[in-house]
Amino acid sequence: MHLRQENSLLLVVDLQAGLLPVIDGGDQALSETAWLGGIADTLGIPIWLTEQYPQGLGGTAPALLEALPNHTLWQKVHFNAHAEKDFAAALVESGRRQVVLCGSEAHICVMQTGLGLLAAGYEVYWLSEACVSRRAEEAALARERMSRSGAIPVSADMVAYEWLERCDTESFRQIHRKFLKPRSPRPLRFF
């Protein structure tokens, strides 16, 4: 149950500009996602972003797009991203079986995507500080339901250090200099 670079994918669900101002913990979710996404990008781990109804909810937060330039963007109509045939086929083709999941809203699109991935046999790791909803109670309920269904709660630090695995590599030194040294709260604002 260890996360491995070669088997992981970071899936960011619907962190969209029109929705984020009303999301409880939205700033932290964006900051943690951008931070972990930067590490994923450095390590060559795929980063997938989804958007639901962007004409009404806006696209992905612009600062997140800027922080994660190497991503694949998926438009969806299902709340469960895995229910989109092209998405599901591309995930199979990627060969990645471990999905680190975050986004909004935790009790709708994140949870349904997580449950869909679990049903399809994927390992799902939900990023505890970046699965958020308009109401904190609904996000907490979604995280509990996902955990009871088999998804594993993780923090961004846990994921980063499992991906790195050891401290005597050049990639560790590079990531340590850029991302790990100043590991206090990240003062980024995205909306």
C-alpha positions as CSV (number, residue, x, y, z in Angstrom):
1,M,0.0,0.0,0.0
2,H,2.9,2.4,-0.5
3,L,2.5,5.1,-3.1
4,R,5.0,4.7,-6.0
5,Q,6.0,7.3,-8.5
6,E,5.7,4.9,-11.4
7,N,2.2,3.8,-10.4
8,S,0.7,7.1,-9.3
9,L,-1.5,9.8,-10.8
10,L,-2.7,13.1,-9.2
11,L,-6.4,13.7,-10.0
12,V,-7.6,17.2,-9.2
13,V,-11.4,17.4,-9.3
14,D,-13.2,20.6,-10.2
15,L,-11.2,23.3,-8.4
16,Q,-13.0,25.9,-10.4
17,A,-12.8,29.6,-10.1
18,G,-16.6,30.2,-9.9
19,L,-17.1,27.7,-7.1
20,L,-14.0,28.3,-5.0
21,P,-15.1,31.6,-3.3
22,V,-17.8,29.7,-1.4
23,I,-15.8,26.6,-0.6
24,D,-14.8,26.1,3.1
25,G,-11.0,25.6,3.0
26,G,-10.7,26.5,-0.7
27,D,-7.5,28.5,-0.2
28,Q,-5.8,25.6,1.6
29,A,-7.0,23.1,-1.0
30,L,-5.6,25.1,-3.8
31,S,-2.3,25.7,-2.0
32,E,-1.8,22.0,-1.1
33,T,-2.8,20.9,-4.6
34,A,-0.4,23.3,-6.2
35,W,2.4,22.3,-3.9
36,L,1.9,18.5,-4.4
37,G,1.3,19.1,-8.1
38,G,4.7,20.8,-8.4
39,I,6.3,17.8,-6.8
40,A,4.4,15.4,-9.1
41,D,5.4,17.4,-12.1
42,T,9.1,17.4,-11.1
43,L,8.9,13.6,-10.7
44,G,7.0,13.0,-14.0
45,I,3.8,11.9,-12.3
46,P,0.7,12.7,-14.5
47,I,-1.5,15.4,-13.2
48,W,-5.1,15.3,-14.4
49,L,-7.6,18.1,-13.8
50,T,-11.4,17.9,-14.3
51,E,-14.0,20.6,-14.9
52,Q,-17.7,20.3,-14.5
53,Y,-20.0,22.8,-16.2
54,P,-17.2,25.4,-16.8
55,Q,-19.6,27.8,-18.5
56,G,-21.4,28.2,-15.2
57,L,-18.7,27.4,-12.6
58,G,-15.7,28.9,-14.5
59,G,-12.7,26.9,-15.5
60,T,-10.0,25.6,-13.2
61,A,-8.6,28.4,-11.0
62,P,-6.1,30.3,-13.2
63,A,-3.4,30.3,-10.6
64,L,-3.7,26.5,-10.3
65,L,-3.3,26.2,-14.1
66,E,-0.3,28.4,-13.9
67,A,1.2,26.3,-11.1
68,L,0.6,23.1,-12.9
69,P,1.4,23.8,-16.6
70,N,1.9,20.1,-17.4
71,H,-1.5,18.7,-16.9
72,T,-4.3,16.9,-18.8
73,L,-7.7,18.6,-18.6
74,W,-10.9,16.6,-18.8
75,Q,-14.4,18.1,-19.2
76,K,-17.1,16.0,-17.7
77,V,-20.8,15.8,-17.3
78,H,-20.9,13.0,-14.8
79,F,-20.2,13.8,-11.2
80,N,-18.1,10.7,-11.2
81,A,-15.2,11.5,-13.6
82,H,-14.5,7.7,-14.0
83,A,-18.0,7.4,-15.6
84,E,-16.7,9.4,-18.6
85,K,-15.7,6.7,-21.2
86,D,-12.7,8.7,-22.6
87,F,-11.4,9.3,-19.1
88,A,-11.8,5.7,-18.0
89,A,-10.1,4.4,-21.2
90,A,-7.2,6.9,-20.8
91,L,-6.7,5.8,-17.2
92,V,-6.5,2.2,-18.2
93,E,-4.0,3.1,-21.0
94,S,-1.9,5.1,-18.5
95,G,-1.2,1.9,-16.5
96,R,-1.4,4.0,-13.3
97,R,-3.3,2.1,-10.5
98,Q,-2.8,4.5,-7.6
99,V,-4.9,7.7,-7.8
100,V,-4.2,10.6,-5.4
101,L,-7.5,12.4,-5.3
102,C,-8.4,15.9,-4.3
103,G,-10.8,18.7,-5.2
104,S,-14.3,20.0,-4.7
105,E,-16.9,19.3,-3.8
106,A,-15.9,16.5,-1.6
107,H,-19.4,15.2,-1.0
108,I,-20.3,15.2,-4.7
109,C,-17.8,15.0,-7.5
110,V,-14.7,14.0,-5.4
111,M,-16.6,11.2,-3.5
112,Q,-18.4,9.9,-6.5
113,T,-15.2,9.8,-8.5
114,G,-13.4,8.1,-5.6
115,L,-16.1,5.5,-5.3
116,G,-16.1,4.9,-9.0
117,L,-12.4,4.4,-9.1
118,L,-12.6,2.0,-6.1
119,A,-15.3,0.0,-7.9
120,A,-13.0,-0.2,-10.9
121,G,-10.2,-1.7,-8.8
122,Y,-8.0,1.4,-8.4
123,E,-6.2,2.3,-5.2
124,V,-7.6,5.7,-4.1
125,Y,-5.7,8.0,-1.7
126,W,-7.7,11.1,-0.8
127,L,-5.7,14.2,0.1
128,S,-7.2,15.1,3.4
129,E,-6.3,18.8,3.4
130,A,-7.6,19.3,-0.2
131,C,-11.0,17.5,-0.4
132,V,-13.3,20.4,0.4
133,S,-17.0,21.4,0.1
134,R,-19.1,24.5,0.7
135,R,-19.9,23.1,4.1
136,A,-17.2,21.5,6.3
137,E,-19.7,18.9,7.6
138,E,-20.4,17.6,4.2
139,A,-16.7,17.3,3.4
140,A,-16.1,15.4,6.6
141,L,-19.0,13.0,5.9
142,A,-17.6,12.4,2.4
143,R,-14.1,11.7,3.7
144,E,-15.6,9.2,6.2
145,R,-17.7,7.5,3.6
146,M,-14.7,7.2,1.2
147,S,-12.5,5.8,4.0
148,R,-15.1,3.2,4.9
149,S,-15.3,2.3,1.3
150,G,-11.6,1.6,1.0
151,A,-10.0,5.0,0.1
152,I,-6.9,5.8,2.1
153,P,-6.6,9.3,3.8
154,V,-3.2,10.9,3.2
155,S,-1.6,14.3,3.6
156,A,0.5,16.1,1.0
157,D,3.6,15.5,3.0
158,M,2.9,11.7,3.2
159,V,2.4,11.5,-0.5
160,A,5.5,13.5,-1.3
161,Y,7.9,11.5,0.9
162,E,6.4,8.2,-0.3
163,W,7.0,9.3,-3.9
164,L,10.5,10.3,-3.1
165,E,11.2,7.1,-1.1
166,R,14.8,8.0,-0.2
167,C,17.0,11.0,0.6
168,D,20.2,10.2,-1.4
169,T,19.0,10.9,-4.9
170,E,19.3,14.0,-7.1
171,S,15.5,14.2,-7.4
172,F,15.2,14.3,-3.6
173,R,17.8,17.1,-3.4
174,Q,16.1,19.1,-6.2
175,I,12.7,18.7,-4.6
176,H,14.0,19.4,-1.2
177,R,15.5,22.7,-2.3
178,K,12.4,23.8,-4.2
179,F,9.5,22.4,-2.2
180,L,10.4,20.8,1.2
181,K,12.7,23.2,3.1
182,P,10.1,26.0,3.7
183,R,7.3,23.5,4.7
184,S,5.4,26.0,6.8
185,P,1.9,27.0,5.7
186,R,2.1,28.1,2.1
187,P,0.9,31.7,1.8
188,L,-0.6,31.3,-1.7
189,R,-3.9,32.8,-2.6
190,F,-5.6,31.6,-5.7
191,F,-8.9,33.6,-5.8
